[in-house]
Amino acid sequence: MSTVDKAKNKTDKLAGQAKEKFGEAAGDRGKRDEGRTDQIKSDLKDAGEKVKDAFKH
């Protein structure tokens, strides 16, 4: 996995966490759920990159 991909996935995860916390604080379930979804997407992208790396070696 390239360093750029790792950084992008980490940034997406942190943005999702921030969105989730904002949604919780504001009482906005939609924003909270959107943040959780963003985190899950980031985790899936990260897992996909790890699978690609495993097949390269």
mmCIF entry with sequence, helices, sheets and N, C-alpha, C, O atoms, coordinates in Angstrom:
data_MODEL
# 
_entry.id   MODEL 
# 
_entity.id                         1 
_entity.type                       polymer 
_entity.pdbx_number_of_molecules   1 
# 
_entity_poly.entity_id                      1 
_entity_poly.type                           'polypeptide(L)' 
_entity_poly.nstd_linkage                   no 
_entity_poly.nstd_monomer                   no 
_entity_poly.pdbx_seq_one_letter_code       MSTVDKAKNKTDKLAGQAKEKFGEAAGDRGKRDEGRTDQIKSDLKDAGEKVKDAFKH 
_entity_poly.pdbx_seq_one_letter_code_can   MSTVDKAKNKTDKLAGQAKEKFGEAAGDRGKRDEGRTDQIKSDLKDAGEKVKDAFKH 
_entity_poly.pdbx_strand_id                 A 
# 
loop_
_entity_poly_seq.entity_id 
_entity_poly_seq.num 
_entity_poly_seq.mon_id 
_entity_poly_seq.hetero 
1 1  MET n 
1 2  SER n 
1 3  THR n 
1 4  VAL n 
1 5  ASP n 
1 6  LYS n 
1 7  ALA n 
1 8  LYS n 
1 9  ASN n 
1 10 LYS n 
1 11 THR n 
1 12 ASP n 
1 13 LYS n 
1 14 LEU n 
1 15 ALA n 
1 16 GLY n 
1 17 GLN n 
1 18 ALA n 
1 19 LYS n 
1 20 GLU n 
1 21 LYS n 
1 22 PHE n 
1 23 GLY n 
1 24 GLU n 
1 25 ALA n 
1 26 ALA n 
1 27 GLY n 
1 28 ASP n 
1 29 ARG n 
1 30 GLY n 
1 31 LYS n 
1 32 ARG n 
1 33 ASP n 
1 34 GLU n 
1 35 GLY n 
1 36 ARG n 
1 37 THR n 
1 38 ASP n 
1 39 GLN n 
1 40 ILE n 
1 41 LYS n 
1 42 SER n 
1 43 ASP n 
1 44 LEU n 
1 45 LYS n 
1 46 ASP n 
1 47 ALA n 
1 48 GLY n 
1 49 GLU n 
1 50 LYS n 
1 51 VAL n 
1 52 LYS n 
1 53 ASP n 
1 54 ALA n 
1 55 PHE n 
1 56 LYS n 
1 57 HIS n 
# 
_struct_asym.id          A 
_struct_asym.entity_id   1 
# 
loop_
_struct_conf.conf_type_id 
_struct_conf.id 
_struct_conf.pdbx_PDB_helix_id 
_struct_conf.beg_label_comp_id 
_struct_conf.beg_label_asym_id 
_struct_conf.beg_label_seq_id 
_struct_conf.pdbx_beg_PDB_ins_code 
_struct_conf.end_label_comp_id 
_struct_conf.end_label_asym_id 
_struct_conf.end_label_seq_id 
_struct_conf.pdbx_end_PDB_ins_code 
_struct_conf.beg_auth_comp_id 
_struct_conf.beg_auth_asym_id 
_struct_conf.beg_auth_seq_id 
_struct_conf.end_auth_comp_id 
_struct_conf.end_auth_asym_id 
_struct_conf.end_auth_seq_id 
_struct_conf.pdbx_PDB_helix_class 
_struct_conf.details 
_struct_conf.pdbx_PDB_helix_length 
HELX_P HELX_P1 AA1 THR A 3  ? ALA A 26 ? THR A 3  ALA A 26 1 ? 24 
HELX_P HELX_P2 AA2 ARG A 29 ? LYS A 56 ? ARG A 29 LYS A 56 1 ? 28 
# 
_struct_conf_type.id          HELX_P 
_struct_conf_type.criteria    ? 
_struct_conf_type.reference   ? 
# 
loop_
_atom_site.group_PDB 
_atom_site.id 
_atom_site.type_symbol 
_atom_site.label_atom_id 
_atom_site.label_alt_id 
_atom_site.label_comp_id 
_atom_site.label_asym_id 
_atom_site.label_entity_id 
_atom_site.label_seq_id 
_atom_site.pdbx_PDB_ins_code 
_atom_site.Cartn_x 
_atom_site.Cartn_y 
_atom_site.Cartn_z 
_atom_site.occupancy 
_atom_site.B_iso_or_equiv 
_atom_site.pdbx_formal_charge 
_atom_site.auth_seq_id 
_atom_site.auth_comp_id 
_atom_site.auth_asym_id 
_atom_site.auth_atom_id 
_atom_site.pdbx_PDB_model_num 
ATOM 1   N N  . MET A 1 1  ? 0.862   -1.163  0.000  1.00 0.00 ? 1  MET A N  1 
ATOM 2   C CA . MET A 1 1  ? 0.000   0.000   0.000  1.00 0.00 ? 1  MET A CA 1 
ATOM 3   C C  . MET A 1 1  ? 0.907   1.224   0.000  1.00 0.00 ? 1  MET A C  1 
ATOM 4   O O  . MET A 1 1  ? 1.868   1.310   0.764  1.00 0.00 ? 1  MET A O  1 
ATOM 5   N N  . SER A 1 2  ? 0.585   2.139   -0.851 1.00 0.00 ? 2  SER A N  1 
ATOM 6   C CA . SER A 1 2  ? 1.410   3.339   -0.923 1.00 0.00 ? 2  SER A CA 1 
ATOM 7   C C  . SER A 1 2  ? 1.163   4.242   0.283  1.00 0.00 ? 2  SER A C  1 
ATOM 8   O O  . SER A 1 2  ? 0.114   4.189   0.925  1.00 0.00 ? 2  SER A O  1 
ATOM 9   N N  . THR A 1 3  ? 2.130   5.042   0.556  1.00 0.00 ? 3  THR A N  1 
ATOM 10  C CA . THR A 1 3  ? 2.030   5.979   1.672  1.00 0.00 ? 3  THR A CA 1 
ATOM 11  C C  . THR A 1 3  ? 0.894   6.967   1.448  1.00 0.00 ? 3  THR A C  1 
ATOM 12  O O  . THR A 1 3  ? 0.222   7.378   2.394  1.00 0.00 ? 3  THR A O  1 
ATOM 13  N N  . VAL A 1 4  ? 0.686   7.341   0.201  1.00 0.00 ? 4  VAL A N  1 
ATOM 14  C CA . VAL A 1 4  ? -0.388  8.288   -0.136 1.00 0.00 ? 4  VAL A CA 1 
ATOM 15  C C  . VAL A 1 4  ? -1.746  7.667   0.190  1.00 0.00 ? 4  VAL A C  1 
ATOM 16  O O  . VAL A 1 4  ? -2.617  8.324   0.758  1.00 0.00 ? 4  VAL A O  1 
ATOM 17  N N  . ASP A 1 5  ? -1.917  6.386   -0.178 1.00 0.00 ? 5  ASP A N  1 
ATOM 18  C CA . ASP A 1 5  ? -3.181  5.701   0.106  1.00 0.00 ? 5  ASP A CA 1 
ATOM 19  C C  . ASP A 1 5  ? -3.416  5.575   1.606  1.00 0.00 ? 5  ASP A C  1 
ATOM 20  O O  . ASP A 1 5  ? -4.534  5.768   2.083  1.00 0.00 ? 5  ASP A O  1 
ATOM 21  N N  . LYS A 1 6  ? -2.357  5.252   2.347  1.00 0.00 ? 6  LYS A N  1 
ATOM 22  C CA . LYS A 1 6  ? -2.470  5.144   3.803  1.00 0.00 ? 6  LYS A CA 1 
ATOM 23  C C  . LYS A 1 6  ? -2.901  6.474   4.406  1.00 0.00 ? 6  LYS A C  1 
ATOM 24  O O  . LYS A 1 6  ? -3.782  6.526   5.264  1.00 0.00 ? 6  LYS A O  1 
ATOM 25  N N  . ALA A 1 7  ? -2.267  7.549   3.943  1.00 0.00 ? 7  ALA A N  1 
ATOM 26  C CA . ALA A 1 7  ? -2.579  8.877   4.469  1.00 0.00 ? 7  ALA A CA 1 
ATOM 27  C C  . ALA A 1 7  ? -4.018  9.271   4.128  1.00 0.00 ? 7  ALA A C  1 
ATOM 28  O O  . ALA A 1 7  ? -4.729  9.834   4.961  1.00 0.00 ? 7  ALA A O  1 
ATOM 29  N N  . LYS A 1 8  ? -4.436  8.974   2.910  1.00 0.00 ? 8  LYS A N  1 
ATOM 30  C CA . LYS A 1 8  ? -5.805  9.314   2.493  1.00 0.00 ? 8  LYS A CA 1 
ATOM 31  C C  . LYS A 1 8  ? -6.822  8.541   3.323  1.00 0.00 ? 8  LYS A C  1 
ATOM 32  O O  . LYS A 1 8  ? -7.815  9.111   3.776  1.00 0.00 ? 8  LYS A O  1 
ATOM 33  N N  . ASN A 1 9  ? -6.582  7.249   3.525  1.00 0.00 ? 9  ASN A N  1 
ATOM 34  C CA . ASN A 1 9  ? -7.505  6.445   4.329  1.00 0.00 ? 9  ASN A CA 1 
ATOM 35  C C  . ASN A 1 9  ? -7.564  6.948   5.763  1.00 0.00 ? 9  ASN A C  1 
ATOM 36  O O  . ASN A 1 9  ? -8.639  7.000   6.360  1.00 0.00 ? 9  ASN A O  1 
ATOM 37  N N  . LYS A 1 10 ? -6.416  7.318   6.320  1.00 0.00 ? 10 LYS A N  1 
ATOM 38  C CA . LYS A 1 10 ? -6.375  7.824   7.692  1.00 0.00 ? 10 LYS A CA 1 
ATOM 39  C C  . LYS A 1 10 ? -7.126  9.161   7.778  1.00 0.00 ? 10 LYS A C  1 
ATOM 40  O O  . LYS A 1 10 ? -7.869  9.401   8.730  1.00 0.00 ? 10 LYS A O  1 
ATOM 41  N N  . THR A 1 11 ? -6.930  10.014  6.793  1.00 0.00 ? 11 THR A N  1 
ATOM 42  C CA . THR A 1 11 ? -7.618  11.306  6.767  1.00 0.00 ? 11 THR A CA 1 
ATOM 43  C C  . THR A 1 11 ? -9.134  11.105  6.667  1.00 0.00 ? 11 THR A C  1 
ATOM 44  O O  . THR A 1 11 ? -9.904  11.778  7.352  1.00 0.00 ? 11 THR A O  1 
ATOM 45  N N  . ASP A 1 12 ? -9.548  10.174  5.808  1.00 0.00 ? 12 ASP A N  1 
ATOM 46  C CA . ASP A 1 12 ? -10.980 9.882   5.668  1.00 0.00 ? 12 ASP A CA 1 
ATOM 47  C C  . ASP A 1 12 ? -11.561 9.351   6.983  1.00 0.00 ? 12 ASP A C  1 
ATOM 48  O O  . ASP A 1 12 ? -12.672 9.713   7.370  1.00 0.00 ? 12 ASP A O  1 
ATOM 49  N N  . LYS A 1 13 ? -10.805 8.495   7.658  1.00 0.00 ? 13 LYS A N  1 
ATOM 50  C CA . LYS A 1 13 ? -11.280 7.934   8.922  1.00 0.00 ? 13 LYS A CA 1 
ATOM 51  C C  . LYS A 1 13 ? -11.416 9.036   9.976  1.00 0.00 ? 13 LYS A C  1 
ATOM 52  O O  . LYS A 1 13 ? -12.414 9.094   10.694 1.00 0.00 ? 13 LYS A O  1 
ATOM 53  N N  . LEU A 1 14 ? -10.414 9.904   10.062 1.00 0.00 ? 14 LEU A N  1 
ATOM 54  C CA . LEU A 1 14 ? -10.470 11.000  11.033 1.00 0.00 ? 14 LEU A CA 1 
ATOM 55  C C  . LEU A 1 14 ? -11.621 11.963  10.728 1.00 0.00 ? 14 LEU A C  1 
ATOM 56  O O  . LEU A 1 14 ? -12.280 12.460  11.642 1.00 0.00 ? 14 LEU A O  1 
ATOM 57  N N  . ALA A 1 15 ? -11.855 12.218  9.454  1.00 0.00 ? 15 ALA A N  1 
ATOM 58  C CA . ALA A 1 15 ? -12.973 13.084  9.069  1.00 0.00 ? 15 ALA A CA 1 
ATOM 59  C C  . ALA A 1 15 ? -14.298 12.434  9.461  1.00 0.00 ? 15 ALA A C  1 
ATOM 60  O O  . ALA A 1 15 ? -15.215 13.111  9.925  1.00 0.00 ? 15 ALA A O  1 
ATOM 61  N N  . GLY A 1 16 ? -14.389 11.138  9.274  1.00 0.00 ? 16 GLY A N  1 
ATOM 62  C CA . GLY A 1 16 ? -15.598 10.412  9.668  1.00 0.00 ? 16 GLY A CA 1 
ATOM 63  C C  . GLY A 1 16 ? -15.814 10.454  11.169 1.00 0.00 ? 16 GLY A C  1 
ATOM 64  O O  . GLY A 1 16 ? -16.945 10.594  11.635 1.00 0.00 ? 16 GLY A O  1 
ATOM 65  N N  . GLN A 1 17 ? -14.729 10.334  11.928 1.00 0.00 ? 17 GLN A N  1 
ATOM 66  C CA . GLN A 1 17 ? -14.839 10.405  13.387 1.00 0.00 ? 17 GLN A CA 1 
ATOM 67  C C  . GLN A 1 17 ? -15.309 11.786  13.820 1.00 0.00 ? 17 GLN A C  1 
ATOM 68  O O  . GLN A 1 17 ? -16.152 11.916  14.708 1.00 0.00 ? 17 GLN A O  1 
ATOM 69  N N  . ALA A 1 18 ? -14.758 12.815  13.186 1.00 0.00 ? 18 ALA A N  1 
ATOM 70  C CA . ALA A 1 18 ? -15.153 14.184  13.520 1.00 0.00 ? 18 ALA A CA 1 
ATOM 71  C C  . ALA A 1 18 ? -16.627 14.414  13.185 1.00 0.00 ? 18 ALA A C  1 
ATOM 72  O O  . ALA A 1 18 ? -17.359 15.032  13.958 1.00 0.00 ? 18 ALA A O  1 
ATOM 73  N N  . LYS A 1 19 ? -17.050 13.912  12.031 1.00 0.00 ? 19 LYS A N  1 
ATOM 74  C CA . LYS A 1 19 ? -18.444 14.060  11.611 1.00 0.00 ? 19 LYS A CA 1 
ATOM 75  C C  . LYS A 1 19 ? -19.373 13.338  12.586 1.00 0.00 ? 19 LYS A C  1 
ATOM 76  O O  . LYS A 1 19 ? -20.439 13.844  12.938 1.00 0.00 ? 19 LYS A O  1 
ATOM 77  N N  . GLU A 1 20 ? -18.952 12.150  13.013 1.00 0.00 ? 20 GLU A N  1 
ATOM 78  C CA . GLU A 1 20 ? -19.761 11.382  13.969 1.00 0.00 ? 20 GLU A CA 1 
ATOM 79  C C  . GLU A 1 20 ? -19.895 12.148  15.289 1.00 0.00 ? 20 GLU A C  1 
ATOM 80  O O  . GLU A 1 20 ? -20.991 12.258  15.838 1.00 0.00 ? 20 GLU A O  1 
ATOM 81  N N  . LYS A 1 21 ? -18.784 12.672  15.791 1.00 0.00 ? 21 LYS A N  1 
ATOM 82  C CA . LYS A 1 21 ? -18.815 13.418  17.063 1.00 0.00 ? 21 LYS A CA 1 
ATOM 83  C C  . LYS A 1 21 ? -19.663 14.673  16.940 1.00 0.00 ? 21 LYS A C  1 
ATOM 84  O O  . LYS A 1 21 ? -20.410 15.012  17.858 1.00 0.00 ? 21 LYS A O  1 
ATOM 85  N N  . PHE A 1 22 ? -19.552 15.362  15.817 1.00 0.00 ? 22 PHE A N  1 
ATOM 86  C CA . PHE A 1 22 ? -20.363 16.554  15.595 1.00 0.00 ? 22 PHE A CA 1 
ATOM 87  C C  . PHE A 1 22 ? -21.844 16.200  15.594 1.00 0.00 ? 22 PHE A C  1 
ATOM 88  O O  . PHE A 1 22 ? -22.662 16.886  16.205 1.00 0.00 ? 22 PHE A O  1 
ATOM 89  N N  . GLY A 1 23 ? -22.173 15.118  14.897 1.00 0.00 ? 23 GLY A N  1 
ATOM 90  C CA . GLY A 1 23 ? -23.559 14.673  14.848 1.00 0.00 ? 23 GLY A CA 1 
ATOM 91  C C  . GLY A 1 23 ? -24.097 14.320  16.223 1.00 0.00 ? 23 GLY A C  1 
ATOM 92  O O  . GLY A 1 23 ? -25.239 14.642  16.552 1.00 0.00 ? 23 GLY A O  1 
ATOM 93  N N  . GLU A 1 24 ? -23.268 13.655  17.030 1.00 0.00 ? 24 GLU A N  1 
ATOM 94  C CA . GLU A 1 24 ? -23.687 13.303  18.389 1.00 0.00 ? 24 GLU A CA 1 
ATOM 95  C C  . GLU A 1 24 ? -23.918 14.561  19.224 1.00 0.00 ? 24 GLU A C  1 
ATOM 96  O O  . GLU A 1 24 ? -24.915 14.668  19.939 1.00 0.00 ? 24 GLU A O  1 
ATOM 97  N N  . ALA A 1 25 ? -22.991 15.507  19.126 1.00 0.00 ? 25 ALA A N  1 
ATOM 98  C CA . ALA A 1 25 ? -23.096 16.735  19.916 1.00 0.00 ? 25 ALA A CA 1 
ATOM 99  C C  . ALA A 1 25 ? -24.298 17.575  19.499 1.00 0.00 ? 25 ALA A C  1 
ATOM 100 O O  . ALA A 1 25 ? -24.947 18.202  20.336 1.00 0.00 ? 25 ALA A O  1 
ATOM 101 N N  . ALA A 1 26 ? -24.587 17.583  18.212 1.00 0.00 ? 26 ALA A N  1 
ATOM 102 C CA . ALA A 1 26 ? -25.685 18.399  17.692 1.00 0.00 ? 26 ALA A CA 1 
ATOM 103 C C  . ALA A 1 26 ? -27.029 17.666  17.737 1.00 0.00 ? 26 ALA A C  1 
ATOM 104 O O  . ALA A 1 26 ? -28.074 18.255  17.462 1.00 0.00 ? 26 ALA A O  1 
ATOM 105 N N  . GLY A 1 27 ? -26.993 16.395  18.081 1.00 0.00 ? 27 GLY A N  1 
ATOM 106 C CA . GLY A 1 27 ? -28.233 15.620  18.083 1.00 0.00 ? 27 GLY A CA 1 
ATOM 107 C C  . GLY A 1 27 ? -28.716 15.292  16.685 1.00 0.00 ? 27 GLY A C  1 
ATOM 108 O O  . GLY A 1 27 ? -29.902 15.040  16.473 1.00 0.00 ? 27 GLY A O  1 
ATOM 109 N N  . ASP A 1 28 ? -27.792 15.294  15.726 1.00 0.00 ? 28 ASP A N  1 
ATOM 110 C CA . ASP A 1 28 ? -28.112 15.040  14.317 1.00 0.00 ? 28 ASP A CA 1 
ATOM 111 C C  . ASP A 1 28 ? -27.745 13.594  13.984 1.00 0.00 ? 28 ASP A C  1 
ATOM 112 O O  . ASP A 1 28 ? -26.589 13.280  13.702 1.00 0.00 ? 28 ASP A O  1 
ATOM 113 N N  . ARG A 1 29 ? -28.752 12.724  14.021 1.00 0.00 ? 29 ARG A N  1 
ATOM 114 C CA . ARG A 1 29 ? -28.504 11.297  13.772 1.00 0.00 ? 29 ARG A CA 1 
ATOM 115 C C  . ARG A 1 29 ? -27.975 11.051  12.367 1.00 0.00 ? 29 ARG A C  1 
ATOM 116 O O  . ARG A 1 29 ? -27.136 10.173  12.162 1.00 0.00 ? 29 ARG A O  1 
ATOM 117 N N  . GLY A 1 30 ? -28.451 11.805  11.420 1.00 0.00 ? 30 GLY A N  1 
ATOM 118 C CA . GLY A 1 30 ? -28.012 11.640  10.033 1.00 0.00 ? 30 GLY A CA 1 
ATOM 119 C C  . GLY A 1 30 ? -26.527 11.900  9.885  1.00 0.00 ? 30 GLY A C  1 
ATOM 120 O O  . GLY A 1 30 ? -25.811 11.126  9.249  1.00 0.00 ? 30 GLY A O  1 
ATOM 121 N N  . LYS A 1 31 ? -26.067 12.994  10.475 1.00 0.00 ? 31 LYS A N  1 
ATOM 122 C CA . LYS A 1 31 ? -24.647 13.342  10.407 1.00 0.00 ? 31 LYS A CA 1 
ATOM 123 C C  . LYS A 1 31 ? -23.806 12.315  11.161 1.00 0.00 ? 31 LYS A C  1 
ATOM 124 O O  . LYS A 1 31 ? -22.719 11.949  10.714 1.00 0.00 ? 31 LYS A O  1 
ATOM 125 N N  . ARG A 1 32 ? -24.308 11.854  12.297 1.00 0.00 ? 32 ARG A N  1 
ATOM 126 C CA . ARG A 1 32 ? -23.609 10.833  13.091 1.00 0.00 ? 32 ARG A CA 1 
ATOM 127 C C  . ARG A 1 32 ? -23.453 9.557   12.268 1.00 0.00 ? 32 ARG A C  1 
ATOM 128 O O  . ARG A 1 32 ? -22.368 8.980   12.196 1.00 0.00 ? 32 ARG A O  1 
ATOM 129 N N  . ASP A 1 33 ? -24.542 9.128   11.654 1.00 0.00 ? 33 ASP A N  1 
ATOM 130 C CA . ASP A 1 33 ? -24.511 7.909   10.855 1.00 0.00 ? 33 ASP A CA 1 
ATOM 131 C C  . ASP A 1 33 ? -23.624 8.065   9.624  1.00 0.00 ? 33 ASP A C  1 
ATOM 132 O O  . ASP A 1 33 ? -22.945 7.123   9.216  1.00 0.00 ? 33 ASP A O  1 
ATOM 133 N N  . GLU A 1 34 ? -23.635 9.253   9.040  1.00 0.00 ? 34 GLU A N  1 
ATOM 134 C CA . GLU A 1 34 ? -22.783 9.527   7.885  1.00 0.00 ? 34 GLU A CA 1 
ATOM 135 C C  . GLU A 1 34 ? -21.307 9.406   8.286  1.00 0.00 ? 34 GLU A C  1 
ATOM 136 O O  . GLU A 1 34 ? -20.494 8.866   7.536  1.00 0.00 ? 34 GLU A O  1 
ATOM 137 N N  . GLY A 1 35 ? -20.978 9.907   9.459  1.00 0.00 ? 35 GLY A N  1 
ATOM 138 C CA . GLY A 1 35 ? -19.607 9.793   9.962  1.00 0.00 ? 35 GLY A CA 1 
ATOM 139 C C  . GLY A 1 35 ? -19.204 8.345   10.183 1.00 0.00 ? 35 GLY A C  1 
ATOM 140 O O  . GLY A 1 35 ? -18.084 7.948   9.861  1.00 0.00 ? 35 GLY A O  1 
ATOM 141 N N  . ARG A 1 36 ? -20.114 7.563   10.730 1.00 0.00 ? 36 ARG A N  1 
ATOM 142 C CA . ARG A 1 36 ? -19.833 6.136   10.934 1.00 0.00 ? 36 ARG A CA 1 
ATOM 143 C C  . ARG A 1 36 ? -19.631 5.435   9.595  1.00 0.00 ? 36 ARG A C  1 
ATOM 144 O O  . ARG A 1 36 ? -18.740 4.597   9.453  1.00 0.00 ? 36 ARG A O  1 
ATOM 145 N N  . THR A 1 37 ? -20.460 5.782   8.616  1.00 0.00 ? 37 THR A N  1 
ATOM 146 C CA . THR A 1 37 ? -20.340 5.191   7.287  1.00 0.00 ? 37 THR A CA 1 
ATOM 147 C C  . THR A 1 37 ? -18.999 5.548   6.658  1.00 0.00 ? 37 THR A C  1 
ATOM 148 O O  . THR A 1 37 ? -18.354 4.697   6.046  1.00 0.00 ? 37 THR A O  1 
ATOM 149 N N  . ASP A 1 38 ? -18.581 6.790   6.805  1.00 0.00 ? 38 ASP A N  1 
ATOM 150 C CA . ASP A 1 38 ? -17.291 7.217   6.268  1.00 0.00 ? 38 ASP A CA 1 
ATOM 151 C C  . ASP A 1 38 ? -16.146 6.412   6.888  1.00 0.00 ? 38 ASP A C  1 
ATOM 152 O O  . ASP A 1 38 ? -15.193 6.047   6.200  1.00 0.00 ? 38 ASP A O  1 
ATOM 153 N N  . GLN A 1 39 ? -16.248 6.143   8.173  1.00 0.00 ? 39 GLN A N  1 
ATOM 154 C CA . GLN A 1 39 ? -15.206 5.360   8.844  1.00 0.00 ? 39 GLN A CA 1 
ATOM 155 C C  . GLN A 1 39 ? -15.176 3.928   8.323  1.00 0.00 ? 39 GLN A C  1 
ATOM 156 O O  . GLN A 1 39 ? -14.102 3.365   8.109  1.00 0.00 ? 39 GLN A O  1 
ATOM 157 N N  . ILE A 1 40 ? -16.332 3.349   8.121  1.00 0.00 ? 40 ILE A N  1 
ATOM 158 C CA . ILE A 1 40 ? -16.404 1.980   7.608  1.00 0.00 ? 40 ILE A CA 1 
ATOM 159 C C  . ILE A 1 40 ? -15.825 1.914   6.194  1.00 0.00 ? 40 ILE A C  1 
ATOM 160 O O  . ILE A 1 40 ? -15.087 0.986   5.865  1.00 0.00 ? 40 ILE A O  1 
ATOM 161 N N  . LYS A 1 41 ? -16.159 2.897   5.364  1.00 0.00 ? 41 LYS A N  1 
ATOM 162 C CA . LYS A 1 41 ? -15.612 2.932   4.003  1.00 0.00 ? 41 LYS A CA 1 
ATOM 163 C C  . LYS A 1 41 ? -14.094 3.007   4.037  1.00 0.00 ? 41 LYS A C  1 
ATOM 164 O O  . LYS A 1 41 ? -13.416 2.321   3.273  1.00 0.00 ? 41 LYS A O  1 
ATOM 165 N N  . SER A 1 42 ? -13.564 3.838   4.921  1.00 0.00 ? 42 SER A N  1 
ATOM 166 C CA . SER A 1 42 ? -12.118 3.973   5.053  1.00 0.00 ? 42 SER A CA 1 
ATOM 167 C C  . SER A 1 42 ? -11.487 2.651   5.476  1.00 0.00 ? 42 SER A C  1 
ATOM 168 O O  . SER A 1 42 ? -10.450 2.255   4.942  1.00 0.00 ? 42 SER A O  1 
ATOM 169 N N  . ASP A 1 43 ? -12.106 1.974   6.424  1.00 0.00 ? 43 ASP A N  1 
ATOM 170 C CA . ASP A 1 43 ? -11.590 0.681   6.880  1.00 0.00 ? 43 ASP A CA 1 
ATOM 171 C C  . ASP A 1 43 ? -11.608 -0.348  5.749  1.00 0.00 ? 43 ASP A C  1 
ATOM 172 O O  . ASP A 1 43 ? -10.672 -1.134  5.607  1.00 0.00 ? 43 ASP A O  1 
ATOM 173 N N  . LEU A 1 44 ? -12.671 -0.341  4.946  1.00 0.00 ? 44 LEU A N  1 
ATOM 174 C CA . LEU A 1 44 ? -12.764 -1.275  3.829  1.00 0.00 ? 44 LEU A CA 1 
ATOM 175 C C  . LEU A 1 44 ? -11.714 -0.985  2.757  1.00 0.00 ? 44 LEU A C  1 
ATOM 176 O O  . LEU A 1 44 ? -11.127 -1.908  2.192  1.00 0.00 ? 44 LEU A O  1 
ATOM 177 N N  . LYS A 1 45 ? -11.482 0.286   2.484  1.00 0.00 ? 45 LYS A N  1 
ATOM 178 C CA . LYS A 1 45 ? -10.444 0.659   1.517  1.00 0.00 ? 45 LYS A CA 1 
ATOM 179 C C  . LYS A 1 45 ? -9.082  0.189   2.016  1.00 0.00 ? 45 LYS A C  1 
ATOM 180 O O  . LYS A 1 45 ? -8.281  -0.350  1.252  1.00 0.00 ? 45 LYS A O  1 
ATOM 181 N N  . ASP A 1 46 ? -8.832  0.398   3.292  1.00 0.00 ? 46 ASP A N  1 
ATOM 182 C CA . ASP A 1 46 ? -7.568  -0.008  3.896  1.00 0.00 ? 46 ASP A CA 1 
ATOM 183 C C  . ASP A 1 46 ? -7.398  -1.526  3.791  1.00 0.00 ? 46 ASP A C  1 
ATOM 184 O O  . ASP A 1 46 ? -6.316  -2.006  3.454  1.00 0.00 ? 46 ASP A O  1 
ATOM 185 N N  . ALA A 1 47 ? -8.441  -2.267  4.073  1.00 0.00 ? 47 ALA A N  1 
ATOM 186 C CA . ALA A 1 47 ? -8.387  -3.727  3.983  1.00 0.00 ? 47 ALA A CA 1 
ATOM 187 C C  . ALA A 1 47 ? -8.141  -4.167  2.541  1.00 0.00 ? 47 ALA A C  1 
ATOM 188 O O  . ALA A 1 47 ? -7.377  -5.101  2.296  1.00 0.00 ? 47 ALA A O  1 
ATOM 189 N N  . GLY A 1 48 ? -8.783  -3.502  1.601  1.00 0.00 ? 48 GLY A N  1 
ATOM 190 C CA . GLY A 1 48 ? -8.582  -3.816  0.188  1.00 0.00 ? 48 GLY A CA 1 
ATOM 191 C C  . GLY A 1 48 ? -7.151  -3.593  -0.245 1.00 0.00 ? 48 GLY A C  1 
ATOM 192 O O  . GLY A 1 48 ? -6.590  -4.393  -0.992 1.00 0.00 ? 48 GLY A O  1 
ATOM 193 N N  . GLU A 1 49 ? -6.565  -2.517  0.218  1.00 0.00 ? 49 GLU A N  1 
ATOM 194 C CA . GLU A 1 49 ? -5.162  -2.232  -0.103 1.00 0.00 ? 49 GLU A CA 1 
ATOM 195 C C  . GLU A 1 49 ? -4.243  -3.298  0.490  1.00 0.00 ? 49 GLU A C  1 
ATOM 196 O O  . GLU A 1 49 ? -3.262  -3.692  -0.141 1.00 0.00 ? 49 GLU A O  1 
ATOM 197 N N  . LYS A 1 50 ? -4.552  -3.761  1.685  1.00 0.00 ? 50 LYS A N  1 
ATOM 198 C CA . LYS A 1 50 ? -3.735  -4.801  2.310  1.00 0.00 ? 50 LYS A CA 1 
ATOM 199 C C  . LYS A 1 50 ? -3.832  -6.109  1.539  1.00 0.00 ? 50 LYS A C  1 
ATOM 200 O O  . LYS A 1 50 ? -2.843  -6.831  1.412  1.00 0.00 ? 50 LYS A O  1 
ATOM 201 N N  . VAL A 1 51 ? -5.016  -6.416  1.024  1.00 0.00 ? 51 VAL A N  1 
ATOM 202 C CA . VAL A 1 51 ? -5.185  -7.628  0.218  1.00 0.00 ? 51 VAL A CA 1 
ATOM 203 C C  . VAL A 1 51 ? -4.357  -7.505  -1.059 1.00 0.00 ? 51 VAL A C  1 
ATOM 204 O O  . VAL A 1 51 ? -3.683  -8.456  -1.455 1.00 0.00 ? 51 VAL A O  1 
ATOM 205 N N  . LYS A 1 52 ? -4.404  -6.350  -1.699 1.00 0.00 ? 52 LYS A N  1 
ATOM 206 C CA . LYS A 1 52 ? -3.607  -6.141  -2.912 1.00 0.00 ? 52 LYS A CA 1 
ATOM 207 C C  . LYS A 1 52 ? -2.127  -6.334  -2.611 1.00 0.00 ? 52 LYS A C  1 
ATOM 208 O O  . LYS A 1 52 ? -1.409  -6.978  -3.376 1.00 0.00 ? 52 LYS A O  1 
ATOM 209 N N  . ASP A 1 53 ? -1.676  -5.775  -1.495 1.00 0.00 ? 53 ASP A N  1 
ATOM 210 C CA . ASP A 1 53 ? -0.269  -5.911  -1.111 1.00 0.00 ? 53 ASP A CA 1 
ATOM 211 C C  . ASP A 1 53 ? 0.098   -7.366  -0.871 1.00 0.00 ? 53 ASP A C  1 
ATOM 212 O O  . ASP A 1 53 ? 1.199   -7.792  -1.219 1.00 0.00 ? 53 ASP A O  1 
ATOM 213 N N  . ALA A 1 54 ? -0.801  -8.123  -0.287 1.00 0.00 ? 54 ALA A N  1 
ATOM 214 C CA . ALA A 1 54 ? -0.524  -9.525  0.008  1.00 0.00 ? 54 ALA A CA 1 
ATOM 215 C C  . ALA A 1 54 ? -0.320  -10.318 -1.286 1.00 0.00 ? 54 ALA A C  1 
ATOM 216 O O  . ALA A 1 54 ? 0.504   -11.232 -1.323 1.00 0.00 ? 54 ALA A O  1 
ATOM 217 N N  . PHE A 1 55 ? -1.051  -9.984  -2.334 1.00 0.00 ? 55 PHE A N  1 
ATOM 218 C CA . PHE A 1 55 ? -0.920  -10.707 -3.591 1.00 0.00 ? 55 PHE A CA 1 
ATOM 219 C C  . PHE A 1 55 ? 0.279   -10.238 -4.421 1.00 0.00 ? 55 PHE A C  1 
ATOM 220 O O  . PHE A 1 55 ? 0.695   -10.930 -5.350 1.00 0.00 ? 55 PHE A O  1 
ATOM 221 N N  . LYS A 1 56 ? 0.830   -9.078  -4.095 1.00 0.00 ? 56 LYS A N  1 
ATOM 222 C CA . LYS A 1 56 ? 2.012   -8.580  -4.806 1.00 0.00 ? 56 LYS A CA 1 
ATOM 223 C C  . LYS A 1 56 ? 3.267   -9.318  -4.372 1.00 0.00 ? 56 LYS A C  1 
ATOM 224 O O  . LYS A 1 56 ? 4.230   -9.424  -5.132 1.00 0.00 ? 56 LYS A O  1 
ATOM 225 N N  . HIS A 1 57 ? 3.251   -9.828  -3.145 1.00 0.00 ? 57 HIS A N  1 
ATOM 226 C CA . HIS A 1 57 ? 4.470   -10.458 -2.608 1.00 0.00 ? 57 HIS A CA 1 
ATOM 227 C C  . HIS A 1 57 ? 4.465   -11.899 -2.814 1.00 0.00 ? 57 HIS A C  1 
ATOM 228 O O  . HIS A 1 57 ? 5.412   -12.582 -2.424 1.00 0.00 ? 57 HIS A O  1 
# 
